[in-house]
Amino acid sequence: MPNLRLPGDNIARAPLPYGEVGYLMPVTYLDNAATSFPKPESVYQKLDQFARQTLANPGRTSHKMALTAEQEIHQTRHLLNQLFRGENSDHFVFTLNCTDSLNMAMKGVLKKGDHVITTNLEHNSISRPLEALKDQGLITLTRVTADAEGTVSVEAVRQAFTPQTSLVAMTHASNVLGTIQPVGEVGALVREKNALLLVDAAQTAGVIPIDVREMNIDLLALPGHKALLGPTGTGVLYSGPRVNLHAWREGGTGGDSMSRLQPEEYPFHMEGGTPNVLGLAGLRAGIEFVMEKGLSKIASHENALVEKLIDYLQKRGDCTLYGHLDASRRVGTLSFSHPAFDSPDLAAMLDTSFDIAVRPGMHCSPYIHQSLGTAPHGTVRVSPGIFNTEQDIDRLTEALSQILG
């Protein structure tokens, strides 16, 4: 694709890594923990080609366009099963987003009287459904607290177990701190206790290797639009062989129309209605890009950019950095604050005066901000992606130097 210059753009940008052609944009985008941008060129091409030629309602026994759409969805499931080492590709069901996946998982397995263990690191997509179920008197809830650097200990989870514990629901990496949690060790404990483990992989899917069998993950929820580089409006829920999910919505499935109830067969048990075929075609292209480049290379690239920012902020000495600073214990996300500026104000100045997009505030994770003492204004979160460069971090640090002095 040729280089594009948008109106008013006077910012020279270096070529993007991995051989991609750079977009000349007026914004330095460092908010990939919210959604990745830009997407690989192959994703844009796939969306355009699919929308123009193949965007039919999928069906197992129908016309050629419908069969092609069905095959596209099948291939996307197959790639997900390869990437996450699932037991069965049909148990990767497609959802609206990671929040949808988490709701389907929790409300699909929990029953009255169950006890759930979660953590203070969680996004509201875990916290709010669980708090609502608790308020309805359906479950009891224990929230385990992470240590000062943002890690939940396996022993703390063990001590939270009761005879009624049926589910542990936790993030793989904090969306505020970037800290990677010991999911594999927790998975072994949960399996020992004969409970289920639900993992929110919103910040790790596409960056950190996840093997659901080796890590004893029963339910894996993830978005398509973050590190898997797909479009928004795409999400995935994997359920393992120990899980019996209640159907989340009932409706048409493209087959078995005579059944009175939603079919028990997966993926149709969890996928009533017309799926987001166009979005899933784009997601397939994003997954293929990620698998071709390799998760370790992507993670190393993003962490190197975060380390460059950490080095600058540590040399300044007037900013507070949160979470582990060891790259091996975090994803490429960094939160910081400055005593002279509320985080929303600092981010607004970066945006309006320097065209730099970062994410301020509570990041939909209030319990960890309460623990950190950063509520109600939160932190400034910087999350570079695969297409960011060292020049982007230089632009950010130069802007911070002008603002902070």
N, C-alpha and C positions, 0 to 999 in steps of 0.2 A: 504494500500500500504506500502511496507517495506521502512524503511529509506534508502535514497540514498545518497551516497557521491560521488561528482564529482571529477575528477582529480585535484589535487592541493588544495583541500579544507582542511583547518585545523581549521575551525571555528566551535566551538560547539554552537548549537542553542537550545533554550528551546523548549519544546513541544508547538505547536500552540494552541490557544484557541478553545473552542467549540468542543473539542474531535477530531479535525483533526490531522492526522499524519504529523509531520513536515518534510519538505524537507531540507536536509542538503546542502545548497548552498553557494558558495563562495561570494555571494553578499547580502548585507543587502538592501533590496528593499524598498524605501520610496518615490515612485513616483506614488502612486495610483490615484492621480488626473488626471494623463495622461492615465493610464490604470491599472486595478487591476491585481496584481500578488502576489502569485500564485492564481489559481482558485481553488474552492472546488474540492475535489477528485471526487465527483459525476459528475461534469462537464466533467472531463477527461474521466471518464468511459462512460458517455453518448455519447460523441463524438466518441469514439472508437467503441462502440456497434452499433451506428447508421450508421457510415461510412461502417462498415463491413456487416451489415444486411439489412438496410432499405433505403439506399441513392438512391432513385428513384425520378423522376420528379413528383411532386404532381399533382393529377388530381381527379376531383370529380366523374368521371365515368370511371374507368380504372381498371388495375390489382391490386392485393392485396398490392404490395409494394408501388404503387403510392397512393393508398387510405390511407395506413399507414402514408406516408409522409404528406399527406394532413391533416390527423388527428393530427399529431404532431404540425403543424403550427396552427391549430385551437385551440389546447389546450394552446399554448403559448399566443395567443391573449386573451383567456379566463382568464388566470392568470394576464395578464396586465390590463384587465378590472377590475378585482377584486382589484388589488393593487392600481390602480389610480382612481377607482370609476367612470369609464367612463359611458357614456350613452348607448354605443353599442360596443361590442367587435370587430365587423367588421370594426369599424372606427379606430382601431389600425393597421396602415399599416406599413409594414417592409421596411427598407431603408438600405443604405450602412453603415451609421453612423449618428451621431447627426448633422454634417455639412450638409449632404444630406437632413435630415429631415427639417432643418431650411430653406434651399434653396427652398425645395418643398413648405413649408408653405408661405414664403414671396412672392415668385414669382407666387404662386398659387392663392393668394387673391388680390394682389395689382394691381391697374390699373392707367392709366395716370391721373395725377392731384391729386393723393392721398398724404396726409401728414402723416408721420410716426414719432412716438416718440420712442427714444431709450435712452441708458445711456452710460456713459463713462466707465462702468465696463465691457462692452461686449467683448467677444471673437471675433476674426476676422470672425468666421462663421456667425455672425450676422452683424458685421460692414462692411465687404467687400461687401456682396451682396447689402446692402442698399446704400453704397457709389457708387457702380456701377450703380444702378438704378437712383440715384440722378444725376450722371454725364451724363446719357443718357437723362436727362430731363423728366423722367417719374414720379418722386416723389419729394417732398420736405421733408427735414429731420431736426428734432430737437434732439440734444443729451443733455440729462439732466445730471448734474454733481452730483456725490455722495458727501456726507460730508467727513470730514477729517478721519472718522473711516470706511468709505466705505459703507454707507447706502444711498440709494436714498429715498427722502421724497415723500410721496403721494402728498403733496401740490405742489412740484416742477413739478410733472407730470401733475397735474391739470392745472397749469399755462401755460404749454406747448401746451395744446389743442388749435386747431383752428377749424373752421367749416369744414375743409377738412380732419381732422384727421380720418383715417380709421383703424389704427393699432398701438398698443403699443407692442414693441418687447424688452424683457428684460430677463436677467438671473435670476434664482432663487437664486443662490449663486455665488459670484465671484470666478473664478478659480485662481485668484491671492491672494485675501485676505481671502477667505473663508466666507465672510460676507453674511448672509442670508437676502434677500430682502423682503419687505412687499407685497408679491405678492397678497395675499388675499385682502388687502385693495386697492391695485391698480386695482385688478379685479373688485371690486365693483364700483370704479370710472369709469372704462372703460365701464362697462355694463350701467352705468347711462348715459354715453355719446354716447351710441349706436355704439361703435367701437368694434374692436376685440383685444383680448389679446393673444399674442404668448409668451410662456415661454420656455426658454432654461434650461432644468433640468439636464444638463450634470454632475453637481457636487452634485445633491441632490437626483436623482432617485435611490432608494435603501438605502437611509440613512435618509432622512427627509420625513415624511408623506406628500403626495400630493393627494388632493381630487379635481379633476378638476371641479366638480359641485359646491362644497362649495366655492372654490376659484375663481369661474367665469373664468376659463381658457378655452379659445376657441381652442387654438392650443398648444399642448405640444410636445416638441421635446426632445429626450433623446437617449443616446448611450446604447448599450447592454454590452459593454466591460469594463465599469467602475464599479460603485458600485452594479450593477446588476450581476456582476461576470460572464458574458458570454464571448464568444470569440470576437476578433476584427472582423470587417466587418459586425457588426450587429447594427442596429439602429431602432428607432420607431418614428412615427409621429401619434399623436392622433388629430382628428378634431371633434369638437362638432357640435351640431345640427344647430348652427347659421352660420356655415362656408360652403361656396360653393367653393371648390378647383377646379382649372383647372388641368386636367391630366398632370402629370409631364413627363411621357413617355408612348408611345403607343406600344402595341405588344400583344403577346399571353397571355391568362389568364387561360388556362386549361378548358375553357368552352365558350359558346356563340361565336363560331368561325364565325358565319355568320354576325355578326354586323359589319357594315362598319367602325364605329368609336369605340374608347375605351368604354366599357360598363360603364354606370352610376352607376351600382351597386358596393357598397363597399364590400370588400377591393380591388376588381379587377380594379376599376377606377384608382387607384394609384399604381398598382403593375403589370405592364406589364413585361413579361419575366419570366424566371425561377428564383425563389427566392433562397436565401442562406439557403437551408433546413438544411444542417449540422450545420451551425452556429446557426440557430434558435432552433435546438434541444439542443445544448449546452446552449443557452440562457434560455430555459425553465428550465433546471437543475439549472442554477444560480439563477433564480427567486424563484424557490422552496426552495433553500437553504436560501435565504434572508428572505422569508416569514416565514420559520420555525424558524429561529433564532430571528427574530423580529427587526424592524428598530431601535427602541429605544435602544436596547442592543448594536447593531452595532455602532450607533452614540456615545453612552456613552463610549464604548471601544476606538474608534478612538480619541475622544476628550480628554480622560484621557491621552493618549500618547502625544497629542499636548500640554496639560497643563504641563506635565513633561518637555517637551522641553522649553516651555515658562518660566517656573521657572528657569531653568538653564541659559537661555539667559538673563533674567532680573537680576539675581545675578551677571552675568559677568559685565553688565552695559556698554559694549562697542559696542553692536549691536543695530540696529534699527529694531523694530518689527512693522509690518503693519497690520491694520485692528483691529476689535474688539478683545479684549482679553477675553471677557466674553463668555464662552463655549455655552451659550444658544443662542448666536447671530451669531454663525459661525458653519461651518462644520469642519471636522478634517483636515484642511489645514493651514499651517503657512508660511508666507513669511518674510524673514529678510535679512539684509545686514550688512556688516562690512566695516568701512572706509578704512581699509588697503588692502582690496582684492576686485577686481571686482568679481561679482557673478559667471561668467563662470569659472574664475580661481579657486575660492574656491570650486566649485562643482567638477571641474576636479581633484583637489587634493584629495577630498573625494573619488572619484571614483578610481583613479589610485593607490593611496597609502593605502587606507583603505577598498576598495571594498564596498563602500556605494553609492547607487544610489539615487540622488535627482535631482531636475529639476531647472537649472538656466535660467536666461534671461528674456525675455519679455512675455513669456507664451501666445503668440498670442493675447495679449490684450494691444495694444499700448497706448490707450487713458488713461487708469488708471495709467499706468507708467508715462506718461507725467504729469498727475496731482500730482502724488507722488514725482516727481523729480527723479525717478529712471531710466529713459531712458538715454542712450541706453543700459546699461549693465543689467538693471533689478534687480531682487532679486533672492535669493536662496529660492526655495519652497520645503517644506517638507510635504508630505501627506501620513501618515501611513494608512494602511488598516486593514481589519478585522483579518488578520493573522499575523500582526506585534505584537511584545511583548515589554514589558518594557526593556528587554535586548537589543532590537534593538535601542531604544532611548539612552540607556546607551552607546552603541557602537558609536553612532553618537556624543554624547556629549564628550566622551573621545577623539575621533578624532578631534573635534573642539578645545578642550583644547590643543592638541598637535600642531595644526596648528596656532591657534590664540594666544597661550601663556597664 
